[in-house]
Amino acid sequence: MFCASVVYQAHENGSFDFNYFAGRHAPLFARLLGENCVRYEVHQGLDTPGAPPAPFLGAAYFWVTSAEEFGATLAEHGEELYADIPEFSDHQPVRGWAMVV
């Protein structure tokens, strides 16, 4: 099992529409991943009283079973996905890839 993460870091200037990210962009990616996507989660960064500020505005995590199928989905639909980012953010995400153990 693998987990792809997409994190939009907190920043002083710029825009981020969490509702669009959570309601349209992340579900779009999950649909494009198809059956390879076992589950996905969307997280909204929140400030906690007495703690440091949240380091991110929004994050999404996609659990997939096949790295090859994940790569094929990005190759086929990456342009569509990347073109959608300006609809909710003027910053590019930090992307990660991990093995779930």
KEGU-691412 format. One record per atom (N, C-alpha, C, O): x, y, z. Coordinates in nm, 2 decimals, always signed. Atoms other than C-alpha are relative to their C-alpha. Layout:
<rs>
<r <X Y Z>>
...
</rs>
This chain:
<rs>
<r <+0.08 -0.12 +0.00>>
<r <+0.00 +0.00 +0.00>>
<r <+0.09 +0.12 +0.00>>
<r <+0.19 +0.13 +0.06>>
<r <-0.07 -0.13 +0.01>>
<r <+0.12 +0.35 -0.08>>
<r <-0.09 +0.12 +0.03>>
<r <-0.22 +0.10 +0.02>>
<r <+0.07 -0.12 -0.03>>
<r <+0.01 +0.70 +0.02>>
<r <+0.06 +0.12 -0.07>>
<r <+0.18 +0.15 -0.05>>
<r <-0.05 -0.12 +0.06>>
<r <+0.04 +1.00 -0.20>>
<r <-0.06 +0.12 +0.08>>
<r <-0.18 +0.12 +0.11>>
<r <+0.05 -0.11 -0.08>>
<r <+0.01 +1.33 -0.01>>
<r <+0.02 +0.13 -0.08>>
<r <+0.11 +0.14 -0.16>>
<r <+0.00 -0.13 +0.07>>
<r <-0.06 +1.68 -0.14>>
<r <-0.04 +0.10 +0.11>>
<r <-0.15 +0.10 +0.16>>
<r <+0.01 -0.10 -0.11>>
<r <-0.01 +1.96 +0.11>>
<r <+0.02 +0.14 -0.05>>
<r <+0.11 +0.17 -0.11>>
<r <-0.01 -0.15 +0.03>>
<r <-0.08 +2.33 +0.07>>
<r <+0.04 +0.07 +0.13>>
<r <-0.04 +0.08 +0.22>>
<r <-0.05 -0.07 -0.12>>
<r <+0.14 +2.51 +0.32>>
<r <-0.06 +0.13 +0.03>>
<r <-0.11 +0.20 -0.06>>
<r <+0.05 -0.13 -0.04>>
<r <+0.02 +2.80 +0.52>>
<r <+0.10 +0.11 -0.05>>
<r <+0.22 +0.09 -0.05>>
<r <-0.08 -0.11 +0.04>>
<r <+0.15 +3.13 +0.38>>
<r <-0.07 +0.13 +0.03>>
<r <-0.20 +0.14 +0.04>>
<r <+0.05 -0.13 -0.04>>
<r <+0.10 +3.50 +0.46>>
<r <-0.08 +0.06 -0.12>>
<r <-0.19 +0.11 -0.10>>
<r <+0.07 -0.06 +0.11>>
<r <+0.00 +3.61 +0.11>>
<r <-0.05 -0.11 -0.09>>
<r <+0.01 -0.22 -0.10>>
<r <+0.05 +0.10 +0.09>>
<r <-0.21 +3.42 -0.14>>
<r <-0.14 -0.04 +0.04>>
<r <-0.20 +0.01 +0.13>>
<r <+0.14 +0.04 -0.02>>
<r <-0.54 +3.25 -0.16>>
<r <+0.00 -0.15 +0.00>>
<r <+0.08 -0.22 -0.06>>
<r <+0.03 +0.15 -0.01>>
<r <-0.67 +2.90 -0.08>>
<r <-0.14 -0.02 +0.03>>
<r <-0.19 +0.02 +0.14>>
<r <+0.14 +0.03 -0.02>>
<r <-1.03 +2.79 -0.12>>
<r <-0.01 -0.14 +0.05>>
<r <-0.02 -0.23 -0.04>>
<r <+0.01 +0.14 -0.05>>
<r <-1.06 +2.49 +0.11>>
<r <-0.12 -0.07 -0.05>>
<r <-0.11 -0.19 -0.08>>
<r <+0.13 +0.07 +0.05>>
<r <-1.42 +2.42 +0.01>>
<r <+0.01 -0.06 -0.14>>
<r <-0.03 -0.17 -0.16>>
<r <-0.02 +0.05 +0.13>>
<r <-1.32 +2.39 -0.35>>
<r <+0.09 -0.12 +0.00>>
<r <+0.07 -0.23 -0.07>>
<r <-0.10 +0.10 -0.01>>
<r <-1.02 +2.18 -0.27>>
<r <-0.06 -0.13 +0.05>>
<r <-0.04 -0.24 +0.00>>
<r <+0.06 +0.12 -0.07>>
<r <-1.22 +1.94 -0.04>>
<r <-0.12 -0.05 -0.08>>
<r <-0.14 -0.18 -0.09>>
<r <+0.13 +0.04 +0.07>>
<r <-1.54 +1.93 -0.25>>
<r <+0.01 -0.03 -0.14>>
<r <-0.07 -0.10 -0.20>>
<r <-0.01 +0.02 +0.14>>
<r <-1.41 +1.93 -0.60>>
<r <+0.13 -0.06 -0.05>>
<r <+0.14 -0.17 -0.11>>
<r <-0.13 +0.04 +0.05>>
<r <-1.04 +1.89 -0.65>>
<r <+0.04 -0.14 +0.05>>
<r <+0.08 -0.23 -0.03>>
<r <-0.04 +0.13 -0.05>>
<r <-0.96 +1.60 -0.42>>
<r <-0.09 -0.11 -0.05>>
<r <-0.04 -0.22 -0.09>>
<r <+0.09 +0.10 +0.05>>
<r <-1.27 +1.40 -0.52>>
<r <+0.03 -0.03 -0.15>>
<r <+0.01 -0.14 -0.19>>
<r <-0.03 +0.02 +0.14>>
<r <-1.18 +1.45 -0.89>>
<r <+0.12 -0.09 -0.01>>
<r <+0.12 -0.19 -0.09>>
<r <-0.12 +0.09 +0.01>>
<r <-0.83 +1.30 -0.83>>
<r <-0.04 -0.14 +0.04>>
<r <+0.01 -0.24 -0.02>>
<r <+0.04 +0.13 -0.05>>
<r <-0.99 +1.01 -0.63>>
<r <-0.07 -0.08 -0.11>>
<r <-0.05 -0.19 -0.14>>
<r <+0.07 +0.06 +0.11>>
<r <-1.23 +0.94 -0.92>>
<r <+0.09 -0.04 -0.11>>
<r <+0.08 -0.15 -0.17>>
<r <-0.09 +0.03 +0.11>>
<r <-0.95 +0.95 -1.18>>
<r <+0.09 -0.12 +0.04>>
<r <+0.13 -0.20 -0.04>>
<r <-0.08 +0.12 -0.04>>
<r <-0.75 +0.70 -0.97>>
<r <-0.08 -0.13 +0.00>>
<r <-0.02 -0.24 -0.01>>
<r <+0.09 +0.12 +0.02>>
<r <-1.05 +0.46 -0.99>>
<r <+0.02 -0.10 +0.12>>
<r <+0.04 -0.06 +0.23>>
<r <+0.00 +0.11 -0.10>>
<r <-1.03 +0.13 -0.81>>
<r <+0.14 -0.01 +0.07>>
<r <+0.15 -0.07 +0.18>>
<r <-0.13 -0.01 -0.06>>
<r <-0.66 +0.19 -0.74>>
<r <+0.00 +0.08 +0.13>>
<r <+0.08 +0.05 +0.22>>
<r <+0.02 -0.08 -0.13>>
<r <-0.77 +0.44 -0.47>>
<r <-0.08 -0.07 +0.10>>
<r <-0.20 -0.08 +0.08>>
<r <+0.06 +0.08 -0.11>>
<r <-0.85 +0.24 -0.16>>
<r <-0.08 +0.10 +0.09>>
<r <-0.19 +0.06 +0.13>>
<r <+0.07 -0.10 -0.08>>
<r <-0.94 +0.55 +0.03>>
<r <+0.07 +0.14 -0.01>>
<r <+0.19 +0.14 -0.06>>
<r <-0.07 -0.13 -0.01>>
<r <-0.86 +0.92 +0.06>>
<r <-0.06 +0.09 +0.11>>
<r <-0.18 +0.07 +0.15>>
<r <+0.05 -0.09 -0.11>>
<r <-0.89 +1.19 +0.33>>
<r <+0.05 +0.14 -0.04>>
<r <+0.15 +0.16 -0.11>>
<r <-0.03 -0.14 +0.01>>
<r <-0.89 +1.57 +0.32>>
<r <+0.01 +0.06 +0.14>>
<r <-0.09 +0.04 +0.21>>
<r <-0.02 -0.06 -0.13>>
<r <-0.76 +1.76 +0.62>>
<r <+0.01 +0.15 -0.02>>
<r <+0.07 +0.20 -0.11>>
<r <-0.01 -0.15 -0.01>>
<r <-0.80 +2.13 +0.70>>
<r <+0.08 +0.03 +0.12>>
<r <+0.05 -0.01 +0.23>>
<r <-0.09 -0.04 -0.11>>
<r <-0.52 +2.28 +0.91>>
<r <-0.08 +0.10 +0.09>>
<r <-0.14 +0.19 +0.04>>
<r <+0.06 -0.09 -0.09>>
<r <-0.65 +2.45 +1.22>>
<r <+0.10 +0.05 +0.11>>
<r <+0.19 -0.03 +0.15>>
<r <-0.09 -0.05 -0.11>>
<r <-0.48 +2.67 +1.48>>
<r <-0.06 -0.05 +0.13>>
<r <-0.19 -0.06 +0.15>>
<r <+0.04 +0.04 -0.13>>
<r <-0.50 +2.54 +1.83>>
<r <+0.05 +0.10 +0.11>>
<r <+0.17 +0.13 +0.11>>
<r <-0.04 -0.10 -0.10>>
<r <-0.49 +2.78 +2.13>>
<r <+0.12 -0.06 +0.08>>
<r <+0.12 -0.18 +0.12>>
<r <-0.11 +0.05 -0.08>>
<r <-0.15 +2.75 +2.30>>
<r <+0.10 -0.08 -0.08>>
<r <+0.21 -0.12 -0.03>>
<r <-0.10 +0.08 +0.08>>
<r <+0.02 +2.57 +2.01>>
<r <+0.04 +0.08 -0.12>>
<r <-0.02 +0.19 -0.14>>
<r <-0.05 -0.08 +0.12>>
<r <+0.22 +2.69 +1.71>>
<r <-0.11 +0.00 -0.11>>
<r <-0.20 -0.09 -0.11>>
<r <+0.10 +0.00 +0.11>>
<r <+0.01 +2.79 +1.40>>
<r <+0.01 -0.13 -0.08>>
<r <+0.11 -0.19 -0.10>>
<r <+0.01 +0.12 +0.09>>
<r <-0.10 +2.51 +1.17>>
<r <+0.10 +0.03 -0.12>>
<r <+0.10 +0.13 -0.17>>
<r <-0.10 -0.02 +0.11>>
<r <+0.18 +2.46 +0.91>>
<r <-0.07 -0.02 -0.14>>
<r <+0.00 +0.01 -0.24>>
<r <+0.06 +0.02 +0.13>>
<r <-0.07 +2.38 +0.63>>
<r <-0.15 +0.05 +0.01>>
<r <-0.21 +0.05 +0.11>>
<r <+0.14 -0.04 +0.02>>
<r <-0.41 +2.51 +0.50>>
<r <-0.09 -0.11 -0.03>>
<r <-0.20 -0.12 +0.02>>
<r <+0.07 +0.12 +0.04>>
<r <-0.52 +2.19 +0.34>>
<r <+0.09 -0.11 -0.04>>
<r <+0.20 -0.08 -0.10>>
<r <-0.08 +0.12 +0.05>>
<r <-0.39 +1.84 +0.27>>
<r <-0.10 -0.11 -0.04>>
<r <-0.21 -0.12 +0.01>>
<r <+0.08 +0.11 +0.04>>
<r <-0.52 +1.54 +0.09>>
<r <+0.10 -0.12 +0.00>>
<r <+0.22 -0.11 -0.04>>
<r <-0.07 +0.12 -0.01>>
<r <-0.40 +1.18 +0.13>>
<r <-0.07 -0.11 -0.08>>
<r <-0.19 -0.13 -0.05>>
<r <+0.07 +0.10 +0.09>>
<r <-0.47 +0.91 -0.13>>
<r <+0.08 -0.13 +0.02>>
<r <+0.19 -0.15 -0.02>>
<r <-0.05 +0.13 -0.02>>
<r <-0.41 +0.54 -0.04>>
<r <-0.02 -0.08 -0.13>>
<r <-0.14 -0.09 -0.17>>
<r <+0.01 +0.08 +0.12>>
<r <-0.34 +0.33 -0.35>>
<r <+0.08 -0.13 +0.01>>
<r <+0.17 -0.14 +0.10>>
<r <-0.06 +0.13 -0.01>>
<r <-0.24 -0.03 -0.41>>
<r <+0.11 -0.01 -0.10>>
<r <+0.20 -0.09 -0.08>>
<r <-0.09 +0.02 +0.11>>
<r <-0.04 +0.01 -0.73>>
<r <+0.07 +0.14 -0.03>>
<r <+0.01 +0.23 -0.07>>
<r <-0.08 -0.12 +0.04>>
<r <+0.24 +0.27 -0.78>>
<r <+0.00 +0.02 -0.15>>
<r <+0.00 +0.13 -0.20>>
<r <+0.00 -0.01 +0.15>>
<r <+0.24 +0.19 -1.15>>
<r <-0.13 +0.06 -0.05>>
<r <-0.12 +0.14 -0.14>>
<r <+0.13 -0.06 +0.04>>
<r <-0.13 +0.26 -1.19>>
<r <-0.01 +0.15 +0.04>>
<r <-0.07 +0.23 -0.03>>
<r <+0.00 -0.14 -0.04>>
<r <-0.08 +0.58 -0.99>>
<r <+0.07 +0.09 -0.10>>
<r <+0.02 +0.19 -0.14>>
<r <-0.08 -0.07 +0.09>>
<r <+0.19 +0.69 -1.22>>
<r <-0.07 +0.02 -0.14>>
<r <-0.06 +0.12 -0.20>>
<r <+0.07 +0.00 +0.13>>
<r <-0.02 +0.60 -1.53>>
<r <-0.11 +0.10 +0.01>>
<r <-0.14 +0.17 -0.09>>
<r <+0.11 -0.10 -0.02>>
<r <-0.31 +0.81 -1.39>>
<r <+0.06 +0.14 -0.01>>
<r <+0.00 +0.23 -0.08>>
<r <-0.06 -0.13 +0.00>>
<r <-0.08 +1.11 -1.34>>
<r <+0.05 +0.03 -0.15>>
<r <+0.03 +0.15 -0.19>>
<r <-0.04 -0.03 +0.13>>
<r <+0.06 +1.07 -1.69>>
<r <-0.12 +0.03 -0.09>>
<r <-0.11 +0.12 -0.18>>
<r <+0.12 -0.02 +0.08>>
<r <-0.29 +1.05 -1.84>>
<r <-0.07 +0.13 +0.03>>
<r <-0.12 +0.20 -0.06>>
<r <+0.09 -0.11 -0.05>>
<r <-0.46 +1.32 -1.63>>
<r <+0.07 +0.11 +0.07>>
<r <+0.00 +0.20 +0.12>>
<r <-0.08 -0.10 -0.07>>
<r <-0.18 +1.53 -1.48>>
<r <-0.03 +0.14 -0.05>>
<r <-0.05 +0.23 +0.03>>
<r <+0.02 -0.13 +0.05>>
<r <-0.24 +1.82 -1.71>>
<r <-0.14 +0.06 +0.05>>
<r <-0.15 +0.17 +0.08>>
<r <+0.13 -0.05 -0.05>>
<r <-0.61 +1.84 -1.61>>
<r <+0.00 +0.03 +0.15>>
<r <-0.05 +0.13 +0.19>>
<r <-0.01 -0.02 -0.14>>
<r <-0.53 +1.81 -1.24>>
<r <+0.08 +0.13 +0.03>>
<r <+0.04 +0.21 +0.11>>
<r <-0.08 -0.11 -0.02>>
<r <-0.26 +2.07 -1.25>>
<r <-0.07 +0.13 -0.05>>
<r <-0.05 +0.24 +0.01>>
<r <+0.08 -0.12 +0.05>>
<r <-0.48 +2.31 -1.45>>
<r <-0.11 +0.04 +0.09>>
<r <-0.15 +0.15 +0.09>>
<r <+0.11 -0.03 -0.09>>
<r <-0.74 +2.29 -1.18>>
<r <+0.05 +0.07 +0.13>>
<r <-0.02 +0.14 +0.20>>
<r <-0.06 -0.06 -0.12>>
<r <-0.50 +2.41 -0.90>>
<r <-0.03 +0.15 +0.01>>
<r <-0.07 +0.20 +0.11>>
<r <+0.03 -0.15 -0.01>>
<r <-0.55 +2.79 -0.99>>
<r <-0.14 +0.03 +0.04>>
<r <-0.17 +0.14 +0.07>>
<r <+0.14 -0.02 -0.04>>
<r <-0.92 +2.74 -0.92>>
<r <-0.02 +0.02 +0.15>>
<r <-0.11 +0.08 +0.19>>
<r <+0.01 -0.01 -0.15>>
<r <-0.85 +2.72 -0.55>>
<r <+0.12 +0.05 +0.07>>
<r <+0.12 +0.08 +0.19>>
<r <-0.12 -0.04 -0.07>>
<r <-0.49 +2.82 -0.48>>
<r <+0.09 +0.07 -0.10>>
<r <+0.10 +0.03 -0.22>>
<r <-0.10 -0.06 +0.09>>
<r <-0.22 +3.04 -0.62>>
<r <+0.14 -0.05 +0.04>>
<r <+0.24 +0.01 +0.00>>
<r <-0.12 +0.07 -0.04>>
<r <+0.05 +2.82 -0.46>>
<r <+0.00 -0.14 -0.05>>
<r <-0.11 -0.21 -0.05>>
<r <-0.01 +0.14 +0.04>>
<r <+0.17 +2.48 -0.58>>
<r <+0.02 -0.08 +0.13>>
<r <+0.08 -0.03 +0.23>>
<r <-0.01 +0.08 -0.12>>
<r <+0.15 +2.20 -0.32>>
<r <+0.13 -0.07 +0.01>>
<r <+0.21 -0.07 -0.08>>
<r <-0.11 +0.09 -0.03>>
<r <+0.42 +2.00 -0.16>>
<r <-0.05 -0.14 -0.02>>
<r <-0.15 -0.18 +0.05>>
<r <+0.05 +0.13 +0.03>>
<r <+0.38 +1.65 -0.29>>
<r <+0.09 -0.11 +0.07>>
<r <+0.21 -0.09 +0.08>>
<r <-0.08 +0.11 -0.07>>
<r <+0.49 +1.33 -0.11>>
<r <-0.05 -0.14 -0.05>>
<r <-0.16 -0.15 -0.09>>
<r <+0.03 +0.14 +0.03>>
<r <+0.49 +0.96 -0.17>>
<r <+0.06 -0.09 +0.10>>
<r <+0.18 -0.07 +0.14>>
<r <-0.04 +0.08 -0.11>>
<r <+0.52 +0.70 +0.10>>
<r <-0.05 -0.14 -0.01>>
<r <-0.16 -0.17 -0.07>>
<r <+0.05 +0.13 -0.02>>
<r <+0.49 +0.33 +0.17>>
<r <-0.07 -0.01 +0.13>>
<r <-0.02 +0.04 +0.23>>
<r <+0.07 +0.02 -0.13>>
<r <+0.23 +0.25 +0.43>>
<r <+0.04 -0.13 +0.06>>
<r <+0.03 -0.24 +0.00>>
<r <-0.04 +0.12 -0.07>>
<r <+0.36 +0.01 +0.69>>
<r <-0.08 -0.03 +0.12>>
<r <-0.06 -0.13 +0.19>>
</rs>
